[in-house]
Amino acid sequence: MGEWEPTWSTRAAEEAEAVAAIPCSGHGRAYLDGLILKDMNKSRCECNSCYAGSDCSQFLSDCPANADGGDPYFMEPFWMQHAASSAILVSGWHRMSYSYSDGSVISQLLVEYIKKVHGIVGNAITEGKYIVFGSGSTQLLNAAVYALSPDPSMSPAKVVATAPYYPLYREQTQFFNSRDFSYEGDTSLWKNNTNSSFRFIEFVTSPNNPDGKLNKGILKGSDVKTIYDRAYYWPHFTAIPSPADDDLMLFSISKLTGHAGSRFGWAIIKDEAVYQKMMIYLRLSAMGVSRDVQLRVLKLLDVATEGDGKEIFQFTYSTMRDRWIRLKQIIYKSKRFSLQKLSPQYCTFFKRVRDPSPAYAWLKCERQQDMNCYETLKAAGIIGRKGSNFSADERYVRLSLIKSQDDFEILTNKLRSLVAKEWESNPASI
């Protein structure tokens, strides 16, 4: 038998290679879905923030630093280093059915890989639990609220979270405006009122978005159900003191591998009844997650778990730790601004005490006149996310540290200039 040669896949591979070879001056990226298929020479570069031109070589010096949003581009260099092993080529007839051959909308092989990566990291117990997929953790948030809500004949569940918290908990609950649940504000308002006939659903983000703290649930009692958003509970963002064993935990591929655009998340659930209700929600809302997405995530996790499964986390932790150290060195020279306090902690994954490496800086304006920190930074050419978005004081702003290296360099340069002006205006007070 002669040596095998590719046939139908050749053109697809050529297109992908041609687009990947476009350099965009190192300040942008060309993508396959930006390719004019009849002429591979007409693919265009999509430039990073503050860069322009056909090849992204023009730096816009008056451009503000965009530290808003949570696009995890800091992981892009890792995937460029693993271009061959992480690539997939999908045939035109791949998974055309609504379901897999077993009638499920969930790839059981992908379930096994999810269990494998949790086993390697030691951040969640999966044994004896149920796993469901969603379009990012976004879809799973409301699916979880629906599944934990009481029977419609009872009073609506009261959904709460502790400030500062991820605003989507409030926004999504209010948007769906269900008769089964309603958003009822900060957890502290209900701390002493859980011995009632009401069902409480508490969102707990650990590590927290925006400040990176390892939060725990506050409300107690038989009528309290807790949703643990563990999207950032990975070694590149926090120490892993022990595997989480919560009743309902949410994770996302966006914060594990950086592929936010793939829109894939999963929930790990103890109770079968809750699992069944979440499955009903997900079937009725979307008939499950795209089979193409599940294939891509399977490939990504295959790369992430290669060898001892530590390479991706060593790369990403090193990047985030170095960014946090650089940021602290700038802000610690200031009396006008401060950062959240995070301490070194023992990590069972790295088997040592490790430095903090949060996804976001939770920056506070300390001066009395800087009551609106967002506007203070904006005037200095820095765009963050308002503290009020997280139900916190306007003296706080969230700055993203997980974007591209270009974004981070522009941010630190702007902050350095801002702190330097503080020195110049009153050097004796520094």
Buried (B, 14 or more C-beta within 10 A) or exposed (E): EEEEEEEEEEEBEEBBEBBBEBBBBEBBBBEEEBBEEEEBEEBBBEBBBBBBBEBBBBBEEEBBBBBBBBBBBBBBBBBEEBEEEBBEEEEEEEBEEEEBEEEEBBBEEBBEBBBBBBBBBBBBBBEEBBBBBBBBBBBBBBBBBBBBBBEEEEEBBBBBBBEBBBBBBBEBBEEBEBEBBBBBBBBEEBEEEBEEEBBBBBBBBBBBBBBBBBBEBBBEEEBBBBBBBBBBBBBBBBBBBEBBBBBBBBBBBBBBBBBBEBBBBBBBBBBEEBBBBBBEBBEEBBEBBBBEBBBBBBBBBBBBBEEEBBBBBEBBBEBBBEBBEBBBEBBEBBEBBBBBEBEEBEBBBBEEEBBBBBBBBBBBBEEEEBEBBBBBBBEBBBBBBBBBBBBBBBBBBBBBBBBBBBBBEBBBEBBBEBBEEBEEEEEEEE
